[in-house]
Amino acid sequence: QAIFCLLKLLRPLFAMAVRRPCSQLLGLAIACAFWKQVCLAFLEPCLDTARPAWRTCRAARARTRRSSPEFETDYDEDREGVDSTEPGDERILWTSFEVGDELDGRVGKRYKKGSGPGGGGYWIDVGADKGGYLEMIEQQDGFPASGDGRLLKGQSVTVRVLEKTENLFYVTRRTGDLSRPPRNENFGFEPADFKQFLDTKASGQWLEGEVDNVLGIRGLWVKLDPPSGGKSVRGFLSVEDFADGLMETARRGLKVKVQISELDVDNRRINLVMEK
């Protein structure tokens, strides 16, 4: 009834706008803005209810996939764009590789962010019985400013063995030291984990975070430890808020000083900035 009454009130305005050709665009703009607000008024409560559940479900699904043996052993089924079944193609055992070995290979299947170990990356065919996994954050020195479309399927690359686990091995295209901090897949994702940062946000305190991963060309995920202990959470640091020099030095495990610019407990989101 309220909407019906409001439409009756606005009807003369719409009629006046239509009578004058020069005002038709204005009338159309007013109508579009009005119906947009009506739709938002009905849909926003539904979205607020569904969004946290959807985020929790997506995070649980990603953790389950990353920990499943099927993901780590499905390279032979997903080896697209790489000629690996030619007659006489003898493959060596991947377990014979040692950390630091330099290998020539070709880019195979790509996993988008959130679907593979390390938040997305590429399988690299190095002539072994299993492909090496190249994480997005390991595809070049510094921040991957060219984005996750930098490598093409079938492209020749040179990589180094970064780490070996029970079921797969990681490779890198970065130069320099190969030491990395342990991967953390057990981040806090409940509202209680984010509430611990309310006082930190209010006081404007600077925190020491640790670069955990990249989010395409948009920025970095930074691991934050809560002041009172508990599970670590991840905050997002946009590329627009990088400090000078971070583009050239960004890597997993790098310590950065950040400040919380936005904290949304209900949607489990933290946005960060750095001092320029």
C-alpha positions as CSV (number, residue, x, y, z in Angstrom):
1,Q,0.0,0.0,0.0
2,A,2.8,2.4,0.8
3,I,4.4,1.8,-2.6
4,F,1.0,2.3,-4.3
5,C,0.4,5.6,-2.5
6,L,3.9,6.8,-3.5
7,L,3.3,6.0,-7.1
8,K,0.1,8.0,-7.0
9,L,2.0,11.0,-5.6
10,L,4.7,10.7,-8.3
11,R,2.3,10.2,-11.2
12,P,1.7,13.9,-11.9
13,L,5.5,14.4,-11.9
14,F,5.9,11.7,-14.5
15,A,3.0,13.0,-16.6
16,M,4.5,16.5,-16.6
17,A,7.9,15.2,-17.7
18,V,6.4,13.2,-20.5
19,R,4.5,16.2,-21.9
20,R,7.7,18.1,-22.6
21,P,10.2,16.4,-24.9
22,C,13.1,18.1,-23.3
23,S,12.1,16.6,-19.9
24,Q,11.6,13.0,-21.1
25,L,15.2,11.9,-20.1
26,L,14.8,13.5,-16.7
27,G,11.5,11.7,-16.1
28,L,13.1,8.4,-17.2
29,A,16.1,9.0,-14.9
30,I,13.7,9.7,-11.9
31,A,11.7,6.5,-12.7
32,C,14.8,4.3,-12.9
33,A,16.2,5.7,-9.7
34,F,12.9,5.2,-7.9
35,W,12.5,1.5,-9.0
36,K,16.2,0.9,-8.1
37,Q,15.5,2.0,-4.5
38,V,12.3,-0.1,-4.4
39,C,14.2,-3.2,-5.5
40,L,17.0,-2.6,-3.0
41,A,14.6,-2.1,-0.2
42,F,13.2,-5.6,-0.8
43,L,16.3,-7.5,-1.8
44,E,18.9,-6.0,0.6
45,P,17.6,-7.8,3.7
46,C,17.6,-11.1,1.8
47,L,21.2,-10.5,0.6
48,D,22.4,-9.6,4.1
49,T,21.0,-12.9,5.4
50,A,22.4,-15.1,2.6
51,R,25.8,-13.4,2.1
52,P,27.6,-14.7,5.3
53,A,26.3,-18.2,4.8
54,W,27.5,-18.2,1.2
55,R,31.0,-17.0,2.2
56,T,31.3,-19.7,4.9
57,C,30.2,-22.4,2.4
58,R,32.7,-21.2,-0.2
59,A,35.6,-21.1,2.3
60,A,34.7,-24.6,3.5
61,R,34.5,-25.9,0.0
62,A,37.9,-24.4,-0.9
63,R,39.5,-25.9,2.2
64,T,38.0,-29.3,1.4
65,R,39.2,-29.3,-2.2
66,R,42.7,-28.2,-1.3
67,S,43.1,-31.0,1.2
68,S,41.7,-33.7,-1.0
69,P,44.1,-36.3,-2.6
70,E,42.1,-36.1,-5.8
71,F,43.1,-32.5,-6.4
72,E,46.8,-33.3,-5.9
73,T,46.8,-36.4,-8.2
74,D,44.5,-35.3,-11.0
75,Y,47.2,-33.8,-13.2
76,D,47.1,-36.6,-15.8
77,E,43.4,-36.0,-16.3
78,D,43.7,-32.2,-16.5
79,R,46.9,-32.0,-18.6
80,E,45.5,-29.7,-21.3
81,G,47.6,-27.9,-23.9
82,V,50.7,-30.1,-23.1
83,D,51.7,-33.0,-25.4
84,S,52.4,-35.7,-22.9
85,T,51.1,-38.9,-24.6
86,E,53.4,-39.1,-27.5
87,P,54.9,-42.5,-28.3
88,G,58.2,-43.1,-26.4
89,D,57.4,-40.3,-23.9
90,E,59.2,-41.6,-20.9
91,R,58.5,-39.7,-17.7
92,I,60.7,-39.6,-14.6
93,L,59.5,-39.8,-11.1
94,W,58.7,-36.5,-9.5
95,T,60.0,-37.8,-6.2
96,S,63.5,-37.8,-7.6
97,F,63.5,-34.0,-7.7
98,E,65.3,-32.0,-4.9
99,V,64.4,-28.6,-3.6
100,G,66.3,-26.0,-5.7
101,D,66.5,-28.2,-8.9
102,E,66.0,-26.0,-12.0
103,L,63.6,-27.5,-14.5
104,D,62.3,-26.6,-18.0
105,G,58.6,-27.2,-18.6
106,R,55.4,-26.0,-20.2
107,V,52.3,-24.4,-18.7
108,G,49.3,-26.8,-18.3
109,K,46.0,-26.4,-16.7
110,R,45.2,-23.2,-14.7
111,Y,43.3,-23.2,-11.5
112,K,41.5,-20.0,-10.6
113,K,41.9,-18.3,-7.3
114,G,40.3,-20.2,-4.4
115,S,40.2,-23.5,-6.2
116,G,43.7,-24.8,-5.8
117,P,46.6,-24.9,-3.3
118,G,47.8,-21.4,-2.6
119,G,44.6,-19.8,-3.9
120,G,45.1,-20.6,-7.6
121,G,47.9,-21.3,-9.9
122,Y,49.2,-23.4,-12.8
123,W,50.3,-27.0,-13.3
124,I,53.7,-27.1,-15.0
125,D,54.6,-30.1,-17.1
126,V,58.3,-30.7,-16.4
127,G,58.5,-34.2,-18.0
128,A,57.7,-36.0,-14.7
129,D,54.9,-38.4,-13.9
130,K,53.2,-35.5,-12.1
131,G,53.2,-31.8,-12.8
132,G,54.7,-29.2,-10.5
133,Y,52.3,-26.6,-9.0
134,L,53.1,-22.9,-9.6
135,E,51.2,-20.6,-7.3
136,M,50.1,-17.2,-8.5
137,I,52.3,-15.5,-6.0
138,E,55.3,-17.5,-7.2
139,Q,55.0,-16.7,-10.9
140,Q,57.5,-13.7,-10.9
141,D,59.5,-11.5,-8.6
142,G,57.5,-8.9,-6.8
143,F,53.8,-8.4,-7.2
144,P,52.4,-10.1,-10.3
145,A,51.2,-6.8,-11.9
146,S,50.4,-8.5,-15.2
147,G,47.7,-10.6,-13.5
148,D,46.8,-14.3,-13.5
149,G,46.6,-14.2,-17.3
150,R,50.3,-13.7,-17.6
151,L,51.1,-17.4,-18.5
152,L,49.5,-19.1,-21.5
153,K,48.7,-22.8,-21.8
154,G,51.6,-24.5,-23.6
155,Q,54.1,-21.6,-22.9
156,S,57.7,-22.7,-22.1
157,V,58.9,-21.7,-18.7
158,T,61.9,-22.4,-16.4
159,V,61.1,-23.1,-12.8
160,R,62.8,-24.2,-9.6
161,V,61.5,-26.8,-7.2
162,L,60.3,-24.9,-4.2
163,E,58.8,-27.5,-1.9
164,K,57.8,-31.2,-1.8
165,T,54.9,-32.6,0.1
166,E,53.6,-36.1,0.4
167,N,51.4,-35.8,-2.7
168,L,52.8,-33.0,-4.9
169,F,55.6,-30.6,-5.4
170,Y,55.5,-26.8,-5.7
171,V,57.7,-24.8,-8.1
172,T,58.6,-21.1,-8.4
173,R,59.8,-18.7,-11.0
174,R,61.1,-16.3,-8.4
175,T,64.8,-15.7,-8.0
176,G,66.7,-15.7,-4.7
177,D,66.1,-17.6,-1.5
178,L,63.7,-20.5,-1.5
179,S,62.7,-20.4,2.2
180,R,59.0,-19.7,2.8
181,P,56.8,-19.7,5.9
182,P,54.4,-22.7,6.4
183,R,51.2,-22.4,4.5
184,N,48.2,-21.6,6.8
185,E,44.9,-23.1,5.7
186,N,43.2,-22.7,9.1
187,F,42.2,-19.0,9.0
188,G,39.5,-17.8,11.3
189,F,36.3,-17.1,9.4
190,E,33.7,-16.6,12.2
191,P,32.4,-13.2,13.3
192,A,34.1,-13.7,16.7
193,D,37.5,-13.9,15.0
194,F,37.0,-10.5,13.5
195,K,35.4,-8.8,16.6
196,Q,38.8,-9.0,18.2
197,F,40.0,-6.3,15.9
198,L,37.3,-3.7,16.8
199,D,39.4,-1.9,19.3
200,T,42.4,-2.0,17.0
201,K,40.3,-0.4,14.3
202,A,39.0,2.3,16.7
203,S,42.4,3.2,18.0
204,G,44.1,3.4,14.6
205,Q,46.8,1.1,15.8
206,W,49.4,-0.1,13.3
207,L,49.8,-3.9,13.0
208,E,52.5,-6.2,11.7
209,G,51.1,-8.5,9.1
210,E,52.5,-11.2,6.9
211,V,51.9,-11.4,3.1
212,D,50.0,-14.7,2.5
213,N,48.9,-14.6,-1.1
214,V,47.8,-12.5,-4.0
215,L,44.3,-11.7,-5.3
216,G,44.9,-11.5,-9.1
217,I,46.2,-8.0,-9.9
218,R,44.0,-6.4,-7.3
219,G,46.1,-6.7,-4.2
220,L,47.5,-9.0,-1.5
221,W,46.0,-11.1,1.3
222,V,47.8,-10.3,4.6
223,K,47.7,-12.6,7.6
224,L,46.9,-10.8,10.9
225,D,47.2,-12.3,14.4
226,P,44.5,-11.2,16.8
227,P,45.8,-9.1,19.8
228,S,44.3,-11.5,22.4
229,G,45.3,-14.7,20.6
230,G,43.3,-17.2,18.6
231,K,43.0,-17.9,14.9
232,S,44.7,-15.6,12.4
233,V,42.5,-13.9,9.9
234,R,43.2,-12.5,6.4
235,G,42.9,-8.9,5.5
236,F,42.9,-7.4,2.0
237,L,45.5,-4.8,1.0
238,S,44.6,-3.2,-2.3
239,V,47.4,-2.4,-4.8
240,E,46.3,1.3,-4.6
241,D,47.3,1.3,-0.9
242,F,50.8,-0.3,-1.3
243,A,53.7,1.5,0.3
244,D,56.5,2.6,-2.0
245,G,58.6,-0.4,-3.1
246,L,56.1,-3.1,-2.2
247,M,55.4,-3.8,-5.9
248,E,59.0,-4.9,-6.3
249,T,59.4,-6.8,-3.0
250,A,56.0,-8.5,-2.4
251,R,56.4,-12.2,-1.7
252,R,54.8,-14.8,0.6
253,G,56.1,-14.3,4.2
254,L,57.1,-10.7,3.8
255,K,56.4,-8.6,7.0
256,V,54.4,-5.5,6.4
257,K,53.1,-2.7,8.6
258,V,49.4,-2.1,8.0
259,Q,46.4,-0.3,9.5
260,I,42.8,-1.4,9.4
261,S,40.8,1.0,7.2
262,E,37.5,-1.0,7.1
263,L,36.2,-3.8,9.3
264,D,32.9,-5.6,8.5
265,V,32.4,-8.2,11.2
266,D,29.1,-9.6,9.8
267,N,30.6,-10.1,6.3
268,R,34.0,-11.2,7.7
269,R,36.0,-8.6,5.8
270,I,39.0,-6.5,6.7
271,N,40.5,-3.9,4.4
272,L,44.0,-2.6,5.1
273,V,46.2,0.3,4.1
274,M,49.9,1.0,4.4
275,E,51.7,4.2,5.3
276,K,52.9,5.9,2.1
